[in-house]
Amino acid sequence: MKRNAETSAKPRNVARAVVTKAGDVFFLSEQNGELPADNQDGFGLYYHDCRYLDGYRIEFAGTPSNVLVSAANRGSIAEFELTNQEFKISEGISTPVQTFGVHLQRVIDGDQLTVLDAITIDNYDVHAHELPLSFGFESHFEDIFEIRGLHPKKIGSANKPEWHGGVLVLSYSGADGVMRRTEVHFDPAPAKFSGNFAEYKLKLNAGERTQLKISFQLVETQEMPMVGKHVRSDPQEVADGLDQASEKWLSGSAEVHCNSAQLNRVMQRSLLDLGILKSELDGYHYFAAGLPWYGALFGRDSIISALQALAYEPNIAQDIIRLLAHYQGRKNDDWRDEEPGKILHELRRGELANLNEIPQTPYYGSVDSTPLFLILVGEHANWTGDLSLFKEIGPHVRRALHWIDHGGADPNGRYLSYASKSSKGLGNQGWKDSGDSVMNSDGSLATPPIALVEVQGYVYRAKLLIANLYERAGDKETAERLRNEAAQLKKDFNRDFWVESKKFYAIALQKDGRPAAVISSNPGQALWTGIIDDDKAEAVVDHLAAEDMFSGWGIRTLSHKEPRYNPIGYHLGTVWPHDNSIIAAGFRHYGFDEQAIRVLESIVDAGQHFEHARLPEVFGGFSQHDFAVPVRYPVACHPQAWAAGSVPFMMSSLLGLRADAFNHRLRVTRPVLPSFVSELDFRRIKIGDSTIDLHCERTSNGGLQVDVVKNSGSIKVEVEQQREHLEAA
């Protein structure tokens, strides 16, 4: 099992990994609950960007198990049903296949940094049988950046496995002065153990059942402690507590329930996944971006998922706002692409971050986190009807606005742009942040500085929303200035980004203001912001709904007619649920309801083909005509926050929910439903001082009747049938 610690293979396929998470601890296993030895695929047990366990196998008399079924539909709890292959204990004595049933229940106690495996073994035969059962464990304590192939392993040292009173200790002396260890506790103690192996000699009578418990205790400390007394948590008690926490999250959030089992399933899974990904840093909650690669604070991802969830759970947004304000850029630091006023891109807490080997400490290479931060501030205020948070973070808002106007790669230009200064920074700094995601129509890459089309829309929307807050706070002068700046930006944008020959917007303007004129999904997000002129919106929608962009499973990131199109290229033609959700909201904004419905239906349809109806971060851009199922992207995160927020966001968009808590109103503008839904309840909508339940039902003439079933406060529900206007929000 030797491996070269100086090199790192790129990850292969975690598309079908079984994922469990609680707090900052998460576990990605194969379908049988195990971890393949020496894997660089992302399978493992993680905490604080370190993989504490990367090999875990279970064998029956030297033979691997057969997996019958596995599930992790409860998020922090996984269930695996295994059985044996035929094996021989001694010459002439054979144990038939499927003699034993092995049920593995895995639960994560995030508070105790412990993973608990309860292994229940049944002898289903009418005769007694012996079962040699062995376990093997490995840990190289790699940083997540090493696993991803982004940094060589050249620091710290793994210590030899040690046994202390029947406890296996795998440990690592980090170059950052942190001692990391995985303690493997057994109940009952194994009959035999050495190195990184443990073995049991079980004998089960006919129909007999027995149980083993294995727990993994993670320890992160500045010095190597003695093996202490293990907290022997009962797996079922922990599981019951986790179930209660999930129910509390769901019951505290808004709920959509309708006559479509398909939509109900995707909706519940999505809300559960947001609960699973909820993490804590510095006393604030946020949505971790996605597992396994992005189980950390990401500015853009946390903001967008919070925006998607505002109609369901607005409270976490204020924690995210405060957390990002706390880490707002304070100085010019090229290594981290930091500038005063910028909102972070990514914050890591592993060994490489502690040693400053990587710039994610935090890293600020995101051109859009800052305007998105302001959008979240504005939208959250609309849902709460409260200026207190805006006033509390007033200096941070001013610094963010100043950076938008005077920072970036082209501070003298009209548009917010980027060009990385860090030697280990991102070349592209929008949501499509892979190195080849912004290109020209001939396939050549765009030349920095780059001003992305959707980012200008974010700036436009941010200034309008923040202007409203300044006006409510009594600063009419700043409000008027921001509105004038937004109006001028919109005028310039529609002149400079529009490509008349294609009747579409360039994905970006590059060096010297040249348009990168490819057909991409990016202008669809600009629709959501309202920056696109009314007379150009239909052309944008038509492009996005055309066959070269719409796969049948959703809208691709890039047209299949473009030279760089690749249906499994990260941003080169794949389908991203969150991208589709924002585009669908843009369709609705300009009155293209049928197209918005079609996007929702395609994404919900795709969701049925993934385990537990869980939408992954991204999937292939292959046409629905070519394959009857969406094609999995091999290393896509799942669960992933803004993928989980996508269908909930699209449902609130289709119902036209617009919060106006300052004026004690919830506007329901031009509500529509997908074709497969005739009746829907939207319960526990929290806005201002009210909790509201709505009932929606299709009428005989094809319209939609919306009734208020419950309203606990002063908010009035107004059903409108005209197009919404952001400027009047």
Buried (B, 14 or more C-beta within 10 A) or exposed (E): EEBEBEEBEEBEBBBEBBBBBBBBBBBBBBBBBBBBBBBBBBBBBBBBBBBBBBBBBBBBBEBBBBBBEBBBBBBBBBBBBBBBBEBEBEEEEEBEEBBBBBBBBBBBBBEBBBBBBBBBBBBBBEEEBBBBBBBBBBBBBBBBBBBBEBBEBEBBEBBEBBBEEBBBBBBBBBBBEBBBBBBBBBEEEBEEBEEBBBBBEBEBEEEBEBBBBBBBBBBBEEEEEEBEEBEEBEBEEBBEBBBEBBEEBBEEBBBBBBBBEBBBBBBBBBBBBBBBBBBBBEEBBBBBBBBBBBBBBBBBBBBBBBBBBBBBBBBBBBBBBBBBBBBBBEEEBEBBBBBBBBBBBBBBBBBBBBBEBBBBBBBBBBBBBBBBBBBBBBBBBBBBBBBEBBEBBBEBBEBBBEBBBEBBBBEEEBBBBBBBBBEBBBBBBBBBBEEBBBBBBEEEBBBBBBBBBBBBBBBBBBBBBBBBBBBBBEBEEBBEBBBEBBBEBBEEBBEBBBBEEBEBBBBBBBBEEEBBBBBBBBBBBBBBBBBBEEEBBEBBBBBBBEEBBBBBBBBBBBBBEBEBBBBBBBBBBBBBBBBBBBBBBBBBBBBBBEBBBBBBBBBBBBBEBBBBBBBBBBBBBBBBEEBEBBBBBBBBBBBBBBBBBBBBBBBBBBBBBBBBBBEBBBBBBBBBBBEBBBBBBBBBBBBBBBBBBBBBBBEEEEEBEBEBEEBEBEBBBEBEEEEBEBEEB
